[in-house]
Amino acid sequence: MSLITALALFGTLGTPELIIILIILLLIFGASKLPQLGGALGKTVKSFKQEIREGAAEATDAKKPGEGGSRFCSRCGAEVADKQAAFCSKCGQAL
């Protein structure tokens, strides 16, 4: 079975399939454990999304010009090593 075929099978989940999955989950975990599992899953997803946002923000902050003694070209984004340079060595844009 190819990857595309396998992914296509997961894309066809409708209401009857979801009800069957819910019944199986009820049989395995019981009705009292499902809210706890759902809450734990929700917290995990929320934490994961927050970490992704923080990582993206840190990456953006690291690329800001003027911080850490580095300069960056506003046109091409190349780092300018020479602090006294008036033009970007990559694209020629005035700094």
N, CA, C and O atoms as a GROMACS GRO file, in nm:
protein
  380
    1MET      N    1   0.086  -0.117   0.000
    1MET     CA    2   0.000   0.000   0.000
    1MET      C    3   0.090   0.123   0.000
    1MET      O    4   0.182   0.132   0.081
    2SER      N    5   0.064   0.216  -0.089
    2SER     CA    6   0.146   0.337  -0.097
    2SER      C    7   0.102   0.438   0.008
    2SER      O    8  -0.005   0.425   0.068
    3LEU      N    9   0.184   0.537   0.030
    3LEU     CA   10   0.156   0.641   0.128
    3LEU      C   11   0.032   0.720   0.090
    3LEU      O   12  -0.048   0.756   0.176
    4ILE      N   13   0.016   0.748  -0.037
    4ILE     CA   14  -0.101   0.824  -0.084
    4ILE      C   15  -0.229   0.745  -0.059
    4ILE      O   16  -0.330   0.803  -0.018
    5THR      N   17  -0.225   0.616  -0.082
    5THR     CA   18  -0.343   0.532  -0.056
    5THR      C   19  -0.375   0.529   0.092
    5THR      O   20  -0.492   0.536   0.131
    6ALA      N   21  -0.272   0.519   0.176
    6ALA     CA   22  -0.294   0.516   0.320
    6ALA      C   23  -0.353   0.648   0.368
    6ALA      O   24  -0.444   0.649   0.451
    7LEU      N   25  -0.302   0.760   0.317
    7LEU     CA   26  -0.355   0.890   0.357
    7LEU      C   27  -0.497   0.910   0.307
    7LEU      O   28  -0.578   0.974   0.374
    8ALA      N   29  -0.528   0.857   0.191
    8ALA     CA   30  -0.663   0.868   0.137
    8ALA      C   31  -0.763   0.793   0.225
    8ALA      O   32  -0.878   0.835   0.237
    9LEU      N   33  -0.720   0.683   0.285
    9LEU     CA   34  -0.810   0.608   0.374
    9LEU      C   35  -0.846   0.691   0.497
    9LEU      O   36  -0.960   0.686   0.543
   10PHE      N   37  -0.750   0.766   0.550
   10PHE     CA   38  -0.778   0.847   0.668
   10PHE      C   39  -0.864   0.969   0.633
   10PHE      O   40  -0.932   1.022   0.721
   11GLY      N   41  -0.862   1.012   0.510
   11GLY     CA   42  -0.940   1.127   0.469
   11GLY      C   43  -1.087   1.097   0.452
   11GLY      O   44  -1.166   1.189   0.433
   12THR      N   45  -1.127   0.970   0.458
   12THR     CA   46  -1.266   0.934   0.434
   12THR      C   47  -1.342   0.904   0.562
   12THR      O   48  -1.444   0.834   0.560
   13LEU      N   49  -1.294   0.956   0.676
   13LEU     CA   50  -1.365   0.933   0.802
   13LEU      C   51  -1.491   1.018   0.805
   13LEU      O   52  -1.484   1.141   0.799
   14GLY      N   53  -1.603   0.953   0.814
   14GLY     CA   54  -1.730   1.023   0.824
   14GLY      C   55  -1.790   1.004   0.962
   14GLY      O   56  -1.724   0.956   1.053
   15THR      N   57  -1.916   1.041   0.975
   15THR     CA   58  -1.985   1.031   1.103
   15THR      C   59  -1.994   0.887   1.153
   15THR      O   60  -1.967   0.863   1.271
   16PRO      N   61  -2.031   0.790   1.071
   16PRO     CA   62  -2.041   0.653   1.123
   16PRO      C   63  -1.906   0.600   1.174
   16PRO      O   64  -1.901   0.532   1.276
   17GLU      N   65  -1.800   0.631   1.103
   17GLU     CA   66  -1.668   0.584   1.146
   17GLU      C   67  -1.627   0.648   1.279
   17GLU      O   68  -1.574   0.580   1.366
   18LEU      N   69  -1.654   0.778   1.293
   18LEU     CA   70  -1.620   0.846   1.417
   18LEU      C   71  -1.701   0.792   1.536
   18LEU      O   72  -1.650   0.783   1.647
   19ILE      N   73  -1.827   0.757   1.512
   19ILE     CA   74  -1.910   0.699   1.619
   19ILE      C   75  -1.854   0.563   1.661
   19ILE      O   76  -1.850   0.532   1.780
   20ILE      N   77  -1.811   0.483   1.564
   20ILE     CA   78  -1.752   0.352   1.596
   20ILE      C   79  -1.623   0.371   1.677
   20ILE      O   80  -1.601   0.298   1.774
   21ILE      N   81  -1.540   0.466   1.638
   21ILE     CA   82  -1.417   0.493   1.714
   21ILE      C   83  -1.450   0.537   1.855
   21ILE      O   84  -1.384   0.492   1.949
   22LEU      N   85  -1.549   0.623   1.873
   22LEU     CA   86  -1.590   0.668   2.006
   22LEU      C   87  -1.639   0.552   2.091
   22LEU      O   88  -1.608   0.544   2.210
   23ILE      N   89  -1.716   0.461   2.032
   23ILE     CA   90  -1.765   0.344   2.107
   23ILE      C   91  -1.648   0.256   2.151
   23ILE      O   92  -1.645   0.207   2.263
   24ILE      N   93  -1.552   0.237   2.063
   24ILE     CA   94  -1.434   0.156   2.099
   24ILE      C   95  -1.357   0.224   2.212
   24ILE      O   96  -1.313   0.157   2.306
   25LEU      N   97  -1.340   0.355   2.205
   25LEU     CA   98  -1.272   0.428   2.311
   25LEU      C   99  -1.347   0.416   2.444
   25LEU      O  100  -1.285   0.402   2.550
   26LEU      N  101  -1.480   0.423   2.439
   26LEU     CA  102  -1.560   0.406   2.560
   26LEU      C  103  -1.540   0.268   2.621
   26LEU      O  104  -1.532   0.255   2.743
   27LEU      N  105  -1.534   0.166   2.536
   27LEU     CA  106  -1.513   0.031   2.586
   27LEU      C  107  -1.374   0.012   2.647
   27LEU      O  108  -1.359  -0.058   2.747
   28ILE      N  109  -1.275   0.075   2.588
   28ILE     CA  110  -1.137   0.058   2.636
   28ILE      C  111  -1.113   0.138   2.764
   28ILE      O  112  -1.062   0.084   2.862
   29PHE      N  113  -1.149   0.266   2.762
   29PHE     CA  114  -1.112   0.354   2.873
   29PHE      C  115  -1.224   0.378   2.974
   29PHE      O  116  -1.197   0.413   3.089
   30GLY      N  117  -1.346   0.360   2.934
   30GLY     CA  118  -1.457   0.389   3.023
   30GLY      C  119  -1.499   0.535   3.012
   30GLY      O  120  -1.421   0.620   2.970
   31ALA      N  121  -1.624   0.562   3.051
   31ALA     CA  122  -1.680   0.696   3.035
   31ALA      C  123  -1.613   0.797   3.127
   31ALA      O  124  -1.606   0.915   3.093
   32SER      N  125  -1.564   0.754   3.243
   32SER     CA  126  -1.506   0.850   3.337
   32SER      C  127  -1.366   0.896   3.295
   32SER      O  128  -1.324   1.005   3.334
   33LYS      N  129  -1.295   0.816   3.218
   33LYS     CA  130  -1.158   0.851   3.179
   33LYS      C  131  -1.152   0.936   3.052
   33LYS      O  132  -1.052   1.005   3.030
   34LEU      N  133  -1.255   0.934   2.968
   34LEU     CA  134  -1.250   1.007   2.842
   34LEU      C  135  -1.235   1.158   2.860
   34LEU      O  136  -1.156   1.219   2.787
   35PRO      N  137  -1.306   1.223   2.954
   35PRO     CA  138  -1.283   1.367   2.972
   35PRO      C  139  -1.140   1.400   3.016
   35PRO      O  140  -1.084   1.501   2.976
   36GLN      N  141  -1.082   1.313   3.099
   36GLN     CA  142  -0.944   1.334   3.142
   36GLN      C  143  -0.848   1.320   3.024
   36GLN      O  144  -0.755   1.399   3.010
   37LEU      N  145  -0.871   1.220   2.940
   37LEU     CA  146  -0.787   1.201   2.823
   37LEU      C  147  -0.799   1.318   2.726
   37LEU      O  148  -0.700   1.364   2.669
   38GLY      N  149  -0.922   1.365   2.707
   38GLY     CA  150  -0.944   1.480   2.619
   38GLY      C  151  -0.877   1.606   2.673
   38GLY      O  152  -0.818   1.682   2.597
   39GLY      N  153  -0.886   1.627   2.803
   39GLY     CA  154  -0.821   1.743   2.864
   39GLY      C  155  -0.671   1.736   2.852
   39GLY      O  156  -0.605   1.836   2.823
   40ALA      N  157  -0.615   1.618   2.875
   40ALA     CA  158  -0.470   1.602   2.862
   40ALA      C  159  -0.425   1.623   2.718
   40ALA      O  160  -0.322   1.685   2.694
   41LEU      N  161  -0.502   1.573   2.624
   41LEU     CA  162  -0.469   1.592   2.483
   41LEU      C  163  -0.477   1.740   2.446
   41LEU      O  164  -0.391   1.791   2.373
   42GLY      N  165  -0.580   1.809   2.495
   42GLY     CA  166  -0.594   1.952   2.468
   42GLY      C  167  -0.478   2.032   2.525
   42GLY      O  168  -0.427   2.123   2.458
   43LYS      N  169  -0.436   2.000   2.648
   43LYS     CA  170  -0.323   2.071   2.709
   43LYS      C  171  -0.194   2.045   2.631
   43LYS      O  172  -0.112   2.134   2.614
   44THR      N  173  -0.178   1.922   2.585
   44THR     CA  174  -0.059   1.888   2.507
   44THR      C  175  -0.054   1.966   2.376
   44THR      O  176   0.050   2.020   2.340
   45VAL      N  177  -0.166   1.973   2.306
   45VAL     CA  178  -0.171   2.046   2.180
   45VAL      C  179  -0.148   2.195   2.204
   45VAL      O  180  -0.076   2.260   2.128
   46LYS      N  181  -0.209   2.250   2.310
   46LYS     CA  182  -0.192   2.392   2.343
   46LYS      C  183  -0.046   2.422   2.375
   46LYS      O  184   0.008   2.523   2.329
   47SER      N  185   0.018   2.336   2.453
   47SER     CA  186   0.159   2.355   2.488
   47SER      C  187   0.247   2.347   2.363
   47SER      O  188   0.340   2.426   2.347
   48PHE      N  189   0.218   2.252   2.276
   48PHE     CA  190   0.295   2.236   2.152
   48PHE      C  191   0.284   2.361   2.065
   48PHE      O  192   0.385   2.408   2.013
   49LYS      N  193   0.163   2.414   2.049
   49LYS     CA  194   0.144   2.534   1.968
   49LYS      C  195   0.216   2.654   2.030
   49LYS      O  196   0.273   2.735   1.957
   50GLN      N  197   0.213   2.665   2.163
   50GLN     CA  198   0.281   2.774   2.231
   50GLN      C  199   0.432   2.766   2.210
   50GLN      O  200   0.496   2.868   2.185
   51GLU      N  201   0.488   2.647   2.218
   51GLU     CA  202   0.631   2.629   2.196
   51GLU      C  203   0.670   2.664   2.053
   51GLU      O  204   0.775   2.722   2.029
   52ILE      N  205   0.585   2.627   1.958
   52ILE     CA  206   0.611   2.660   1.818
   52ILE      C  207   0.612   2.812   1.800
   52ILE      O  208   0.700   2.866   1.734
   53ARG      N  209   0.512   2.883   1.859
   53ARG     CA  210   0.507   3.029   1.849
   53ARG      C  211   0.630   3.092   1.913
   53ARG      O  212   0.688   3.184   1.856
   54GLU      N  213   0.670   3.044   2.031
   54GLU     CA  214   0.787   3.100   2.099
   54GLU      C  215   0.914   3.076   2.019
   54GLU      O  216   0.999   3.163   2.010
   55GLY      N  217   0.926   2.959   1.960
   55GLY     CA  218   1.042   2.929   1.878
   55GLY      C  219   1.048   3.018   1.755
   55GLY      O  220   1.156   3.065   1.717
   56ALA      N  221   0.933   3.043   1.693
   56ALA     CA  222   0.929   3.131   1.577
   56ALA      C  223   0.962   3.275   1.618
   56ALA      O  224   1.031   3.346   1.544
   57ALA      N  225   0.914   3.317   1.735
   57ALA     CA  226   0.944   3.452   1.783
   57ALA      C  227   1.092   3.468   1.813
   57ALA      O  228   1.151   3.572   1.783
   58GLU      N  229   1.154   3.366   1.873
   58GLU     CA  230   1.297   3.372   1.902
   58GLU      C  231   1.378   3.376   1.773
   58GLU      O  232   1.478   3.447   1.764
   59ALA      N  233   1.336   3.301   1.672
   59ALA     CA  234   1.406   3.302   1.544
   59ALA      C  235   1.393   3.438   1.478
   59ALA      O  236   1.489   3.487   1.418
   60THR      N  237   1.277   3.500   1.488
   60THR     CA  238   1.256   3.633   1.432
   60THR      C  239   1.339   3.736   1.506
   60THR      O  240   1.400   3.824   1.445
   61ASP      N  241   1.343   3.726   1.639
   61ASP     CA  242   1.421   3.819   1.720
   61ASP      C  243   1.569   3.807   1.689
   61ASP      O  244   1.641   3.907   1.691
   62ALA      N  245   1.616   3.688   1.662
   62ALA     CA  246   1.757   3.665   1.633
   62ALA      C  247   1.798   3.728   1.501
   62ALA      O  248   1.915   3.759   1.480
   63LYS      N  249   1.703   3.746   1.410
   63LYS     CA  250   1.733   3.801   1.278
   63LYS      C  251   1.716   3.952   1.272
   63LYS      O  252   1.740   4.010   1.166
   64LYS      N  253   1.675   4.018   1.381
   64LYS     CA  254   1.654   4.162   1.378
   64LYS      C  255   1.786   4.234   1.360
   64LYS      O  256   1.886   4.200   1.424
   65PRO      N  257   1.787   4.334   1.273
   65PRO     CA  258   1.910   4.409   1.252
   65PRO      C  259   1.945   4.494   1.374
   65PRO      O  260   1.858   4.538   1.448
   66GLY      N  261   2.074   4.516   1.391
   66GLY     CA  262   2.120   4.604   1.496
   66GLY      C  263   2.140   4.538   1.630
   66GLY      O  264   2.190   4.604   1.721
   67GLU      N  265   2.105   4.414   1.648
   67GLU     CA  266   2.120   4.347   1.776
   67GLU      C  267   2.242   4.256   1.771
   67GLU      O  268   2.271   4.195   1.668
   68GLY      N  269   2.313   4.249   1.881
   68GLY     CA  270   2.427   4.160   1.890
   68GLY      C  271   2.547   4.210   1.812
   68GLY      O  272   2.638   4.132   1.783
   69GLY      N  273   2.548   4.339   1.776
   69GLY     CA  274   2.661   4.394   1.707
   69GLY      C  275   2.662   4.365   1.558
   69GLY      O  276   2.752   4.413   1.488
   70SER      N  277   2.569   4.290   1.507
   70SER     CA  278   2.565   4.259   1.364
   70SER      C  279   2.472   4.355   1.293
   70SER      O  280   2.377   4.407   1.351
   71ARG      N  281   2.502   4.378   1.167
   71ARG     CA  282   2.416   4.461   1.083
   71ARG      C  283   2.366   4.373   0.969
   71ARG      O  284   2.434   4.281   0.925
   72PHE      N  285   2.247   4.404   0.922
   72PHE     CA  286   2.187   4.327   0.814
   72PHE      C  287   2.138   4.422   0.707
   72PHE      O  288   2.092   4.532   0.735
   73CYS      N  289   2.147   4.376   0.584
   73CYS     CA  290   2.098   4.453   0.471
   73CYS      C  291   1.945   4.448   0.472
   73CYS      O  292   1.885   4.342   0.488
   74SER      N  293   1.882   4.565   0.453
   74SER     CA  294   1.735   4.569   0.452
   74SER      C  295   1.677   4.514   0.322
   74SER      O  296   1.559   4.480   0.317
   75ARG      N  297   1.758   4.506   0.219
   75ARG     CA  298   1.710   4.457   0.091
   75ARG      C  299   1.720   4.305   0.079
   75ARG      O  300   1.621   4.238   0.048
   76CYS      N  301   1.840   4.251   0.104
   76CYS     CA  302   1.860   4.106   0.082
   76CYS      C  303   1.872   4.028   0.213
   76CYS      O  304   1.869   3.905   0.211
   77GLY      N  305   1.887   4.098   0.327
   77GLY     CA  306   1.894   4.030   0.455
   77GLY      C  307   2.030   3.973   0.489
   77GLY      O  308   2.045   3.904   0.590
   78ALA      N  309   2.130   4.000   0.406
   78ALA     CA  310   2.264   3.947   0.430
   78ALA      C  311   2.328   4.019   0.549
   78ALA      O  312   2.308   4.139   0.568
   79GLU      N  313   2.403   3.945   0.627
   79GLU     CA  314   2.474   4.004   0.740
   79GLU      C  315   2.596   4.080   0.688
   79GLU      O  316   2.671   4.030   0.605
   80VAL      N  317   2.613   4.202   0.739
   80VAL     CA  318   2.726   4.284   0.700
   80VAL      C  319   2.829   4.276   0.811
   80VAL      O  320   2.805   4.325   0.922
   81ALA      N  321   2.942   4.214   0.783
   81ALA     CA  322   3.044   4.191   0.885
   81ALA      C  323   3.118   4.320   0.920
   81ALA      O  324   3.152   4.343   1.036
   82ASP      N  325   3.144   4.403   0.820
   82ASP     CA  326   3.218   4.528   0.842
   82ASP      C  327   3.123   4.632   0.899
   82ASP      O  328   3.028   4.674   0.831
   83LYS      N  329   3.146   4.675   1.020
   83LYS     CA  330   3.057   4.771   1.086
   83LYS      C  331   3.068   4.910   1.026
   83LYS      O  332   2.979   4.993   1.046
   84GLN      N  333   3.174   4.937   0.954
   84GLN     CA  334   3.195   5.068   0.893
   84GLN      C  335   3.144   5.074   0.749
   84GLN      O  336   3.149   5.180   0.687
   85ALA      N  337   3.098   4.963   0.694
   85ALA     CA  338   3.057   4.958   0.554
   85ALA      C  339   2.934   5.045   0.530
   85ALA      O  340   2.844   5.053   0.613
   86ALA      N  341   2.934   5.110   0.415
   86ALA     CA  342   2.821   5.194   0.377
   86ALA      C  343   2.726   5.121   0.282
   86ALA      O  344   2.611   5.162   0.266
   87PHE      N  345   2.775   5.014   0.218
   87PHE     CA  346   2.694   4.940   0.123
   87PHE      C  347   2.702   4.789   0.150
   87PHE      O  348   2.802   4.740   0.203
   88CYS      N  349   2.597   4.718   0.114
   88CYS     CA  350   2.594   4.572   0.129
   88CYS      C  351   2.688   4.510   0.028
   88CYS      O  352   2.686   4.546  -0.090
   89SER      N  353   2.771   4.415   0.074
   89SER     CA  354   2.865   4.351  -0.017
   89SER      C  355   2.798   4.251  -0.110
   89SER      O  356   2.857   4.210  -0.210
   90LYS      N  357   2.675   4.212  -0.079
   90LYS     CA  358   2.606   4.112  -0.160
   90LYS      C  359   2.523   4.176  -0.272
   90LYS      O  360   2.530   4.134  -0.388
   91CYS      N  361   2.444   4.280  -0.236
   91CYS     CA  362   2.354   4.338  -0.336
   91CYS      C  363   2.385   4.484  -0.369
   91CYS      O  364   2.331   4.536  -0.467
   92GLY      N  365   2.471   4.550  -0.290
   92GLY     CA  366   2.508   4.688  -0.320
   92GLY      C  367   2.413   4.793  -0.263
   92GLY      O  368   2.432   4.912  -0.286
   93GLN      N  369   2.312   4.750  -0.189
   93GLN     CA  370   2.215   4.843  -0.129
   93GLN      C  371   2.285   4.930  -0.025
   93GLN      O  372   2.369   4.880   0.050
   94ALA      N  373   2.252   5.058  -0.019
   94ALA     CA  374   2.308   5.147   0.082
   94ALA      C  375   2.253   5.106   0.220
   94ALA      O  376   2.134   5.079   0.236
   95LEU      N  377   2.343   5.101   0.316
   95LEU     CA  378   2.304   5.061   0.452
   95LEU      C  379   2.260   5.179   0.529
   95LEU      O  380   2.224   5.165   0.646
   0.00000   0.00000   0.00000
